[in-house]
């Protein structure tokens, strides 16, 4: 793994932990300990957003093509 990628991932993980600590009124240490869970939750939420956006997009595209053809 390249050093730059690892540093960006570390910065993103620390940023997520800091945001979670602020939003949930936790100490930063507790958020860092729970950072693997925080990263998984954010990743799963992002996956669901992309999945449903694609489903809606394909539904809209499919509806237009069915009406024309």
PyMOL Python script that loads the backbone (N, CA, C, O; Angstrom):
from pymol import cmd

cmd.read_pdbstr("""\
ATOM      1  N   UNK A   1       0.840  -1.165   0.000  1.00  0.00           N
ATOM      2  CA  UNK A   1       0.000   0.000   0.000  1.00  0.00           C
ATOM      3  C   UNK A   1       0.891   1.236   0.000  1.00  0.00           C
ATOM      4  O   UNK A   1       1.928   1.277   0.663  1.00  0.00           O
ATOM      5  N   UNK A   2       0.480   2.202  -0.729  1.00  0.00           N
ATOM      6  CA  UNK A   2       1.290   3.416  -0.792  1.00  0.00           C
ATOM      7  C   UNK A   2       1.095   4.267   0.455  1.00  0.00           C
ATOM      8  O   UNK A   2       0.032   4.258   1.075  1.00  0.00           O
ATOM      9  N   UNK A   3       2.110   4.978   0.797  1.00  0.00           N
ATOM     10  CA  UNK A   3       2.085   5.794   2.007  1.00  0.00           C
ATOM     11  C   UNK A   3       1.014   6.871   1.924  1.00  0.00           C
ATOM     12  O   UNK A   3       0.330   7.136   2.913  1.00  0.00           O
ATOM     13  N   UNK A   4       0.859   7.487   0.780  1.00  0.00           N
ATOM     14  CA  UNK A   4      -0.130   8.555   0.616  1.00  0.00           C
ATOM     15  C   UNK A   4      -1.549   8.022   0.846  1.00  0.00           C
ATOM     16  O   UNK A   4      -2.362   8.674   1.500  1.00  0.00           O
ATOM     17  N   UNK A   5      -1.837   6.853   0.313  1.00  0.00           N
ATOM     18  CA  UNK A   5      -3.158   6.247   0.489  1.00  0.00           C
ATOM     19  C   UNK A   5      -3.399   5.927   1.963  1.00  0.00           C
ATOM     20  O   UNK A   5      -4.488   6.162   2.487  1.00  0.00           O
ATOM     21  N   UNK A   6      -2.390   5.397   2.616  1.00  0.00           N
ATOM     22  CA  UNK A   6      -2.520   5.073   4.032  1.00  0.00           C
ATOM     23  C   UNK A   6      -2.741   6.332   4.868  1.00  0.00           C
ATOM     24  O   UNK A   6      -3.541   6.314   5.804  1.00  0.00           O
ATOM     25  N   UNK A   7      -2.054   7.409   4.551  1.00  0.00           N
ATOM     26  CA  UNK A   7      -2.225   8.659   5.295  1.00  0.00           C
ATOM     27  C   UNK A   7      -3.607   9.264   5.072  1.00  0.00           C
ATOM     28  O   UNK A   7      -4.213   9.791   6.005  1.00  0.00           O
ATOM     29  N   UNK A   8      -4.103   9.192   3.848  1.00  0.00           N
ATOM     30  CA  UNK A   8      -5.448   9.701   3.556  1.00  0.00           C
ATOM     31  C   UNK A   8      -6.496   8.866   4.296  1.00  0.00           C
ATOM     32  O   UNK A   8      -7.446   9.417   4.852  1.00  0.00           O
ATOM     33  N   UNK A   9      -6.329   7.551   4.305  1.00  0.00           N
ATOM     34  CA  UNK A   9      -7.266   6.684   5.020  1.00  0.00           C
ATOM     35  C   UNK A   9      -7.230   6.962   6.522  1.00  0.00           C
ATOM     36  O   UNK A   9      -8.273   6.995   7.175  1.00  0.00           O
ATOM     37  N   UNK A  10      -6.046   7.158   7.061  1.00  0.00           N
ATOM     38  CA  UNK A  10      -5.909   7.478   8.483  1.00  0.00           C
ATOM     39  C   UNK A  10      -6.575   8.805   8.808  1.00  0.00           C
ATOM     40  O   UNK A  10      -7.268   8.919   9.819  1.00  0.00           O
ATOM     41  N   UNK A  11      -6.375   9.805   7.966  1.00  0.00           N
ATOM     42  CA  UNK A  11      -7.001  11.112   8.185  1.00  0.00           C
ATOM     43  C   UNK A  11      -8.521  11.009   8.104  1.00  0.00           C
ATOM     44  O   UNK A  11      -9.225  11.632   8.899  1.00  0.00           O
ATOM     45  N   UNK A  12      -9.030  10.234   7.156  1.00  0.00           N
ATOM     46  CA  UNK A  12     -10.475  10.059   7.032  1.00  0.00           C
ATOM     47  C   UNK A  12     -11.041   9.345   8.251  1.00  0.00           C
ATOM     48  O   UNK A  12     -12.103   9.715   8.751  1.00  0.00           O
ATOM     49  N   UNK A  13     -10.353   8.349   8.720  1.00  0.00           N
ATOM     50  CA  UNK A  13     -10.794   7.600   9.899  1.00  0.00           C
ATOM     51  C   UNK A  13     -10.800   8.496  11.136  1.00  0.00           C
ATOM     52  O   UNK A  13     -11.743   8.448  11.926  1.00  0.00           O
ATOM     53  N   UNK A  14      -9.781   9.295  11.310  1.00  0.00           N
ATOM     54  CA  UNK A  14      -9.737  10.216  12.451  1.00  0.00           C
ATOM     55  C   UNK A  14     -10.813  11.289  12.338  1.00  0.00           C
ATOM     56  O   UNK A  14     -11.393  11.697  13.345  1.00  0.00           O
ATOM     57  N   UNK A  15     -11.083  11.748  11.121  1.00  0.00           N
ATOM     58  CA  UNK A  15     -12.143  12.740  10.926  1.00  0.00           C
ATOM     59  C   UNK A  15     -13.508  12.144  11.268  1.00  0.00           C
ATOM     60  O   UNK A  15     -14.330  12.803  11.905  1.00  0.00           O
ATOM     61  N   UNK A  16     -13.753  10.902  10.848  1.00  0.00           N
ATOM     62  CA  UNK A  16     -15.014  10.248  11.185  1.00  0.00           C
ATOM     63  C   UNK A  16     -15.146  10.062  12.692  1.00  0.00           C
ATOM     64  O   UNK A  16     -16.227  10.239  13.253  1.00  0.00           O
ATOM     65  N   UNK A  17     -14.059   9.710  13.335  1.00  0.00           N
ATOM     66  CA  UNK A  17     -14.085   9.545  14.788  1.00  0.00           C
ATOM     67  C   UNK A  17     -14.355  10.882  15.477  1.00  0.00           C
ATOM     68  O   UNK A  17     -15.104  10.940  16.452  1.00  0.00           O
ATOM     69  N   UNK A  18     -13.759  11.932  14.981  1.00  0.00           N
ATOM     70  CA  UNK A  18     -13.983  13.251  15.574  1.00  0.00           C
ATOM     71  C   UNK A  18     -15.429  13.698  15.386  1.00  0.00           C
ATOM     72  O   UNK A  18     -16.034  14.241  16.311  1.00  0.00           O
ATOM     73  N   UNK A  19     -15.985  13.476  14.200  1.00  0.00           N
ATOM     74  CA  UNK A  19     -17.384  13.851  13.950  1.00  0.00           C
ATOM     75  C   UNK A  19     -18.319  13.028  14.834  1.00  0.00           C
ATOM     76  O   UNK A  19     -19.269  13.565  15.403  1.00  0.00           O
ATOM     77  N   UNK A  20     -18.052  11.733  14.951  1.00  0.00           N
ATOM     78  CA  UNK A  20     -18.876  10.886  15.810  1.00  0.00           C
ATOM     79  C   UNK A  20     -18.779  11.331  17.262  1.00  0.00           C
ATOM     80  O   UNK A  20     -19.781  11.329  17.977  1.00  0.00           O
ATOM     81  N   UNK A  21     -17.601  11.708  17.702  1.00  0.00           N
ATOM     82  CA  UNK A  21     -17.429  12.176  19.084  1.00  0.00           C
ATOM     83  C   UNK A  21     -18.231  13.446  19.326  1.00  0.00           C
ATOM     84  O   UNK A  21     -18.838  13.610  20.384  1.00  0.00           O
ATOM     85  N   UNK A  22     -18.234  14.343  18.346  1.00  0.00           N
ATOM     86  CA  UNK A  22     -18.996  15.583  18.504  1.00  0.00           C
ATOM     87  C   UNK A  22     -20.497  15.327  18.466  1.00  0.00           C
ATOM     88  O   UNK A  22     -21.242  15.858  19.289  1.00  0.00           O
ATOM     89  N   UNK A  23     -20.942  14.511  17.508  1.00  0.00           N
ATOM     90  CA  UNK A  23     -22.372  14.265  17.355  1.00  0.00           C
ATOM     91  C   UNK A  23     -22.962  13.463  18.508  1.00  0.00           C
ATOM     92  O   UNK A  23     -24.087  13.726  18.934  1.00  0.00           O
ATOM     93  N   UNK A  24     -22.219  12.497  19.010  1.00  0.00           N
ATOM     94  CA  UNK A  24     -22.734  11.604  20.040  1.00  0.00           C
ATOM     95  C   UNK A  24     -22.302  11.991  21.453  1.00  0.00           C
ATOM     96  O   UNK A  24     -22.612  11.301  22.424  1.00  0.00           O
ATOM     97  N   UNK A  25     -21.585  13.104  21.547  1.00  0.00           N
ATOM     98  CA  UNK A  25     -21.119  13.613  22.830  1.00  0.00           C
ATOM     99  C   UNK A  25     -20.264  12.588  23.573  1.00  0.00           C
ATOM    100  O   UNK A  25     -20.416  12.373  24.776  1.00  0.00           O
ATOM    101  N   UNK A  26     -19.358  11.965  22.815  1.00  0.00           N
ATOM    102  CA  UNK A  26     -18.414  11.004  23.375  1.00  0.00           C
ATOM    103  C   UNK A  26     -17.065  11.685  23.547  1.00  0.00           C
ATOM    104  O   UNK A  26     -16.826  12.760  22.997  1.00  0.00           O
ATOM    105  N   UNK A  27     -16.188  11.051  24.311  1.00  0.00           N
ATOM    106  CA  UNK A  27     -14.805  11.506  24.336  1.00  0.00           C
ATOM    107  C   UNK A  27     -14.133  11.042  23.040  1.00  0.00           C
ATOM    108  O   UNK A  27     -14.553  10.063  22.423  1.00  0.00           O
ATOM    109  N   UNK A  28     -13.102  11.753  22.649  1.00  0.00           N
ATOM    110  CA  UNK A  28     -12.407  11.387  21.412  1.00  0.00           C
ATOM    111  C   UNK A  28     -11.781  10.006  21.537  1.00  0.00           C
ATOM    112  O   UNK A  28     -11.727   9.260  20.560  1.00  0.00           O
ATOM    113  N   UNK A  29     -11.306   9.659  22.732  1.00  0.00           N
ATOM    114  CA  UNK A  29     -10.691   8.346  22.946  1.00  0.00           C
ATOM    115  C   UNK A  29     -11.698   7.215  22.717  1.00  0.00           C
ATOM    116  O   UNK A  29     -11.373   6.197  22.106  1.00  0.00           O
ATOM    117  N   UNK A  30     -12.909   7.405  23.211  1.00  0.00           N
ATOM    118  CA  UNK A  30     -13.945   6.391  23.001  1.00  0.00           C
ATOM    119  C   UNK A  30     -14.263   6.257  21.516  1.00  0.00           C
ATOM    120  O   UNK A  30     -14.445   5.144  21.023  1.00  0.00           O
ATOM    121  N   UNK A  31     -14.332   7.375  20.798  1.00  0.00           N
ATOM    122  CA  UNK A  31     -14.608   7.334  19.364  1.00  0.00           C
ATOM    123  C   UNK A  31     -13.478   6.652  18.598  1.00  0.00           C
ATOM    124  O   UNK A  31     -13.733   5.940  17.627  1.00  0.00           O
ATOM    125  N   UNK A  32     -12.241   6.859  19.020  1.00  0.00           N
ATOM    126  CA  UNK A  32     -11.109   6.207  18.355  1.00  0.00           C
ATOM    127  C   UNK A  32     -11.157   4.702  18.593  1.00  0.00           C
ATOM    128  O   UNK A  32     -10.874   3.915  17.689  1.00  0.00           O
ATOM    129  N   UNK A  33     -11.517   4.303  19.813  1.00  0.00           N
ATOM    130  CA  UNK A  33     -11.629   2.871  20.094  1.00  0.00           C
ATOM    131  C   UNK A  33     -12.722   2.240  19.239  1.00  0.00           C
ATOM    132  O   UNK A  33     -12.571   1.114  18.765  1.00  0.00           O
ATOM    133  N   UNK A  34     -13.819   2.962  19.042  1.00  0.00           N
ATOM    134  CA  UNK A  34     -14.937   2.448  18.253  1.00  0.00           C
ATOM    135  C   UNK A  34     -14.834   2.806  16.768  1.00  0.00           C
ATOM    136  O   UNK A  34     -15.786   2.592  16.017  1.00  0.00           O
ATOM    137  N   UNK A  35     -13.706   3.340  16.341  1.00  0.00           N
ATOM    138  CA  UNK A  35     -13.573   3.785  14.951  1.00  0.00           C
ATOM    139  C   UNK A  35     -13.794   2.681  13.914  1.00  0.00           C
ATOM    140  O   UNK A  35     -14.344   2.981  12.854  1.00  0.00           O
ATOM    141  N   UNK A  36     -13.400   1.416  14.150  1.00  0.00           N
ATOM    142  CA  UNK A  36     -13.742   0.403  13.139  1.00  0.00           C
ATOM    143  C   UNK A  36     -15.249   0.262  12.939  1.00  0.00           C
ATOM    144  O   UNK A  36     -15.715   0.078  11.814  1.00  0.00           O
ATOM    145  N   UNK A  37     -16.001   0.349  14.021  1.00  0.00           N
ATOM    146  CA  UNK A  37     -17.458   0.267  13.914  1.00  0.00           C
ATOM    147  C   UNK A  37     -18.008   1.501  13.207  1.00  0.00           C
ATOM    148  O   UNK A  37     -18.903   1.394  12.370  1.00  0.00           O
ATOM    149  N   UNK A  38     -17.477   2.660  13.542  1.00  0.00           N
ATOM    150  CA  UNK A  38     -17.921   3.905  12.919  1.00  0.00           C
ATOM    151  C   UNK A  38     -17.670   3.870  11.417  1.00  0.00           C
ATOM    152  O   UNK A  38     -18.539   4.251  10.632  1.00  0.00           O
ATOM    153  N   UNK A  39     -16.492   3.417  11.016  1.00  0.00           N
ATOM    154  CA  UNK A  39     -16.155   3.344   9.587  1.00  0.00           C
ATOM    155  C   UNK A  39     -17.069   2.356   8.869  1.00  0.00           C
ATOM    156  O   UNK A  39     -17.505   2.623   7.749  1.00  0.00           O
ATOM    157  N   UNK A  40     -17.363   1.221   9.495  1.00  0.00           N
ATOM    158  CA  UNK A  40     -18.255   0.239   8.867  1.00  0.00           C
ATOM    159  C   UNK A  40     -19.673   0.791   8.714  1.00  0.00           C
ATOM    160  O   UNK A  40     -20.320   0.567   7.691  1.00  0.00           O
ATOM    161  N   UNK A  41     -20.148   1.499   9.712  1.00  0.00           N
ATOM    162  CA  UNK A  41     -21.498   2.071   9.638  1.00  0.00           C
ATOM    163  C   UNK A  41     -21.575   3.125   8.539  1.00  0.00           C
ATOM    164  O   UNK A  41     -22.537   3.149   7.772  1.00  0.00           O
ATOM    165  N   UNK A  42     -20.576   3.992   8.457  1.00  0.00           N
ATOM    166  CA  UNK A  42     -20.570   5.014   7.411  1.00  0.00           C
ATOM    167  C   UNK A  42     -20.449   4.368   6.034  1.00  0.00           C
ATOM    168  O   UNK A  42     -21.099   4.805   5.084  1.00  0.00           O
ATOM    169  N   UNK A  43     -19.633   3.345   5.922  1.00  0.00           N
ATOM    170  CA  UNK A  43     -19.510   2.634   4.644  1.00  0.00           C
ATOM    171  C   UNK A  43     -20.798   1.949   4.238  1.00  0.00           C
ATOM    172  O   UNK A  43     -21.181   1.990   3.069  1.00  0.00           O
ATOM    173  N   UNK A  44     -21.473   1.319   5.189  1.00  0.00           N
ATOM    174  CA  UNK A  44     -22.753   0.665   4.883  1.00  0.00           C
ATOM    175  C   UNK A  44     -23.808   1.692   4.489  1.00  0.00           C
ATOM    176  O   UNK A  44     -24.586   1.457   3.564  1.00  0.00           O
ATOM    177  N   UNK A  45     -23.840   2.817   5.176  1.00  0.00           N
ATOM    178  CA  UNK A  45     -24.796   3.867   4.822  1.00  0.00           C
ATOM    179  C   UNK A  45     -24.499   4.427   3.430  1.00  0.00           C
ATOM    180  O   UNK A  45     -25.418   4.675   2.649  1.00  0.00           O
ATOM    181  N   UNK A  46     -23.232   4.624   3.125  1.00  0.00           N
ATOM    182  CA  UNK A  46     -22.866   5.082   1.793  1.00  0.00           C
ATOM    183  C   UNK A  46     -23.253   4.083   0.718  1.00  0.00           C
ATOM    184  O   UNK A  46     -23.725   4.462  -0.353  1.00  0.00           O
ATOM    185  N   UNK A  47     -23.051   2.801   1.010  1.00  0.00           N
ATOM    186  CA  UNK A  47     -23.449   1.751   0.072  1.00  0.00           C
ATOM    187  C   UNK A  47     -24.941   1.799  -0.195  1.00  0.00           C
ATOM    188  O   UNK A  47     -25.369   1.708  -1.345  1.00  0.00           O
ATOM    189  N   UNK A  48     -25.745   1.941   0.866  1.00  0.00           N
ATOM    190  CA  UNK A  48     -27.197   1.997   0.686  1.00  0.00           C
ATOM    191  C   UNK A  48     -27.634   3.214  -0.114  1.00  0.00           C
ATOM    192  O   UNK A  48     -28.551   3.124  -0.931  1.00  0.00           O
ATOM    193  N   UNK A  49     -26.988   4.342   0.113  1.00  0.00           N
ATOM    194  CA  UNK A  49     -27.319   5.545  -0.655  1.00  0.00           C
ATOM    195  C   UNK A  49     -27.019   5.334  -2.133  1.00  0.00           C
ATOM    196  O   UNK A  49     -27.841   5.670  -2.986  1.00  0.00           O
ATOM    197  N   UNK A  50     -25.856   4.782  -2.441  1.00  0.00           N
ATOM    198  CA  UNK A  50     -25.497   4.526  -3.836  1.00  0.00           C
ATOM    199  C   UNK A  50     -26.417   3.484  -4.451  1.00  0.00           C
ATOM    200  O   UNK A  50     -26.846   3.638  -5.594  1.00  0.00           O
ATOM    201  N   UNK A  51     -26.726   2.432  -3.715  1.00  0.00           N
ATOM    202  CA  UNK A  51     -27.616   1.393  -4.217  1.00  0.00           C
ATOM    203  C   UNK A  51     -28.989   1.948  -4.561  1.00  0.00           C
ATOM    204  O   UNK A  51     -29.497   1.709  -5.657  1.00  0.00           O
ATOM    205  N   UNK A  52     -29.597   2.688  -3.633  1.00  0.00           N
ATOM    206  CA  UNK A  52     -30.927   3.221  -3.880  1.00  0.00           C
ATOM    207  C   UNK A  52     -30.910   4.309  -4.942  1.00  0.00           C
ATOM    208  O   UNK A  52     -31.876   4.436  -5.695  1.00  0.00           O
ATOM    209  N   UNK A  53     -29.855   5.091  -5.026  1.00  0.00           N
ATOM    210  CA  UNK A  53     -29.758   6.087  -6.098  1.00  0.00           C
ATOM    211  C   UNK A  53     -29.702   5.398  -7.449  1.00  0.00           C
ATOM    212  O   UNK A  53     -30.313   5.862  -8.411  1.00  0.00           O
ATOM    213  N   UNK A  54     -28.977   4.300  -7.527  1.00  0.00           N
ATOM    214  CA  UNK A  54     -28.903   3.565  -8.788  1.00  0.00           C
ATOM    215  C   UNK A  54     -30.246   2.920  -9.130  1.00  0.00           C
ATOM    216  O   UNK A  54     -30.648   2.911 -10.294  1.00  0.00           O
ATOM    217  N   UNK A  55     -30.935   2.386  -8.137  1.00  0.00           N
ATOM    218  CA  UNK A  55     -32.246   1.796  -8.379  1.00  0.00           C
ATOM    219  C   UNK A  55     -33.222   2.856  -8.896  1.00  0.00           C
ATOM    220  O   UNK A  55     -33.957   2.613  -9.853  1.00  0.00           O
ATOM    221  N   UNK A  56     -33.225   4.016  -8.268  1.00  0.00           N
ATOM    222  CA  UNK A  56     -34.112   5.094  -8.727  1.00  0.00           C
ATOM    223  C   UNK A  56     -33.726   5.537 -10.129  1.00  0.00           C
ATOM    224  O   UNK A  56     -34.594   5.729 -10.980  1.00  0.00           O
ATOM    225  N   UNK A  57     -32.432   5.699 -10.375  1.00  0.00           N
ATOM    226  CA  UNK A  57     -31.968   6.134 -11.691  1.00  0.00           C
ATOM    227  C   UNK A  57     -32.364   5.126 -12.776  1.00  0.00           C
ATOM    228  O   UNK A  57     -32.864   5.510 -13.833  1.00  0.00           O
ATOM    229  N   UNK A  58     -32.144   3.861 -12.512  1.00  0.00           N
ATOM    230  CA  UNK A  58     -32.508   2.836 -13.491  1.00  0.00           C
ATOM    231  C   UNK A  58     -34.021   2.763 -13.678  1.00  0.00           C
ATOM    232  O   UNK A  58     -34.491   2.504 -14.786  1.00  0.00           O
ATOM    233  N   UNK A  59     -34.776   2.983 -12.632  1.00  0.00           N
ATOM    234  CA  UNK A  59     -36.228   2.988 -12.734  1.00  0.00           C
ATOM    235  C   UNK A  59     -36.699   4.141 -13.609  1.00  0.00           C
ATOM    236  O   UNK A  59     -37.596   3.974 -14.436  1.00  0.00           O
ATOM    237  N   UNK A  60     -36.098   5.306 -13.427  1.00  0.00           N
ATOM    238  CA  UNK A  60     -36.464   6.462 -14.248  1.00  0.00           C
ATOM    239  C   UNK A  60     -36.068   6.224 -15.699  1.00  0.00           C
ATOM    240  O   UNK A  60     -36.856   6.483 -16.609  1.00  0.00           O
ATOM    241  N   UNK A  61     -34.863   5.738 -15.918  1.00  0.00           N
ATOM    242  CA  UNK A  61     -34.411   5.461 -17.294  1.00  0.00           C
ATOM    243  C   UNK A  61     -35.261   4.383 -17.950  1.00  0.00           C
ATOM    244  O   UNK A  61     -35.631   4.508 -19.117  1.00  0.00           O
ATOM    245  N   UNK A  62     -35.571   3.325 -17.207  1.00  0.00           N
ATOM    246  CA  UNK A  62     -36.366   2.244 -17.741  1.00  0.00           C
ATOM    247  C   UNK A  62     -37.778   2.692 -18.084  1.00  0.00           C
ATOM    248  O   UNK A  62     -38.343   2.256 -19.087  1.00  0.00           O
ATOM    249  N   UNK A  63     -38.345   3.552 -17.264  1.00  0.00           N
ATOM    250  CA  UNK A  63     -39.682   4.073 -17.522  1.00  0.00           C
ATOM    251  C   UNK A  63     -39.733   4.911 -18.780  1.00  0.00           C
ATOM    252  O   UNK A  63     -40.714   4.841 -19.520  1.00  0.00           O
ATOM    253  N   UNK A  64     -38.730   5.683 -19.040  1.00  0.00           N
ATOM    254  CA  UNK A  64     -38.690   6.497 -20.256  1.00  0.00           C
ATOM    255  C   UNK A  64     -38.502   5.626 -21.490  1.00  0.00           C
ATOM    256  O   UNK A  64     -39.108   5.898 -22.526  1.00  0.00           O
ATOM    257  N   UNK A  65     -37.680   4.589 -21.405  1.00  0.00           N
ATOM    258  CA  UNK A  65     -37.447   3.734 -22.563  1.00  0.00           C
ATOM    259  C   UNK A  65     -38.680   2.891 -22.871  1.00  0.00           C
ATOM    260  O   UNK A  65     -38.982   2.655 -24.041  1.00  0.00           O
ATOM    261  N   UNK A  66     -39.401   2.433 -21.846  1.00  0.00           N
ATOM    262  CA  UNK A  66     -40.604   1.638 -22.081  1.00  0.00           C
ATOM    263  C   UNK A  66     -41.672   2.461 -22.774  1.00  0.00           C
ATOM    264  O   UNK A  66     -42.401   1.944 -23.620  1.00  0.00           O
ATOM    265  N   UNK A  67     -41.773   3.733 -22.428  1.00  0.00           N
ATOM    266  CA  UNK A  67     -42.797   4.587 -23.035  1.00  0.00           C
ATOM    267  C   UNK A  67     -42.498   4.924 -24.479  1.00  0.00           C
ATOM    268  O   UNK A  67     -43.417   5.202 -25.250  1.00  0.00           O
ATOM    269  N   UNK A  68     -41.227   4.907 -24.865  1.00  0.00           N
ATOM    270  CA  UNK A  68     -40.839   5.278 -26.220  1.00  0.00           C
ATOM    271  C   UNK A  68     -40.848   4.075 -27.153  1.00  0.00           C
ATOM    272  O   UNK A  68     -41.072   4.231 -28.354  1.00  0.00           O
ATOM    273  N   UNK A  69     -40.616   2.918 -26.642  1.00  0.00           N
ATOM    274  CA  UNK A  69     -40.395   1.793 -27.527  1.00  0.00           C
ATOM    275  C   UNK A  69     -41.489   0.847 -27.528  1.00  0.00           C
ATOM    276  O   UNK A  69     -41.435  -0.158 -28.236  1.00  0.00           O
TER     277      UNK A  69
END
""", "prot")
cmd.dss("prot")
cmd.show_as("cartoon", "prot")
cmd.util.cbc("prot")
cmd.orient("prot")
